[in-house]
Amino acid sequence: MPAFDTMNIPAALLHSAPRFAQIRQRIHAAPELGADVPQTAALVAGLLREWGYDVHTVGGHGLVGQLKLGSGTRTIGLRADMDALPVRERTGLPYASRHEGRMHACGHDGHTAALLAAAEYLAASRSFNGTLNLIFQPDEEGLRGAVAMIADGLFERFPCDGVYAFHNAPGLPLGAAIVQSGSLGGSSDRVTVTFRGKGGHGANPDLAVDPTVALASTVMALQTIVARNIAPADAAVVSVGQIHAGSTYNIIPETATLELSVRAARPEVRELLARRITDLVRHQAEAFQATADIDYEPLVPTVRNSEMETGIARKAVGSVVGEERIIQIPPGSQLGSEDFAWMLERVPGCYFALGNNLEGQPCVGCSLHNEGYDFNDKLIPIGAACWVALVEQYLR
């Protein structure tokens, strides 16, 4: 793919890019977790008010900056996420996190900066006719921020005909994009299984019921679900994330706990996974004379992009990066989850990806949720230009 040419980015966005890179780095240095993002929200709110937006709090530290121009009745919502991750940063950057154990390892600092850059441009150019709602959301990583904002009346207070979001994609070259309708990403469920047995001395296992053996057997058996119960054309994941058992080497514990991440590209597959995991866990526990308590927690559905809104987004993004730089990925090839899915269940819209590859950096070092990750500041004016083109097309 040829190097990206900035010729389709408005000159004002290119001129402001260094300033918004500094804002992004300021946010990066002071990461906040989950729903508790007061400093980031205050920074965003102050800038939006300075540019003439009406700013409202929604769902805790969530924000909506609204700007109405002309007599147009159409409305659009653009969402950026603001929260960081509980990761220890190891980048060595001059603007690295000042808070131990917190890091913007997913690029939400860059998403926020790009939307702010677009907000300033649109407030100055006044190049649309209708209502623009800028949605700055906390707690995306916890998959609860969108739900909290919706529960606080997000779309009743700020109706949107269409809603959009983008995510940076380290695996794509800078200037490449993924904009496609239908399913993008996977649903996400968290499963906690507590195996219960009978504790005892490690020297007398015959007098105990060992829950760790049931757990170990279950870990191996779970691998057969995707391999043998899910059609090869469907995408699904059952990943063991945590195991907790015992207090010392010579005691058989009373309980052992297993935590799973379960993902699927289609709702039908999601339901099948839930049935098979539940049945398998119970039967594995029974086979080892133990019992199992299963806490099956649905987190988010699959992101589903509506056809019409995706067509509008594709045209807008294509006008910035070039139609030839928009690539198509196979359905189910990416199972990362995103709580923007809850917004798309309420309002039609599109979630798309923009390439973030850092020049000269191997992909493993720049991958999301990695302690060596950093957002590519060159993406800020590209993302902002995509937002501007989308607003100008949607609110003609």
Secondary structure, 3 states (H helix, E strand, C coil): CCCCCHHHCCHHHHHHHHHHHHHHHHHHHCCCECCCCHHHHHHHHHHHHHCCCEEEEECCCEEEEEEEECCCCCEEEEEEECCEECCCCCCCCCCCCCCCCCECCCCHHHHHHHHHHHHHHHHHHCCCCEEEEEEEECCCCCCCHHHHHHHCCHHHHCCCCEEEEEEEECCCCCCCEECCCEEECCEEEEEEEEEECECEECCCHHHCECHHHHHHHHHHHHHHHHHHHCCCCCCEEEEEEEEEECCCCCEECCEEEEEEEEEECCHHHHHHHHHHHHHHHHHHHHHCCCEEEEEEEEEECCEEECHHHHHHHHHHHHHHHCHHHEECCCCCCCCCCCCHHHHHHHCCEEEEEEECCCCCCCHHHHCCCCCCCCCCCCHHHHHHHHHHHHHHHHCC
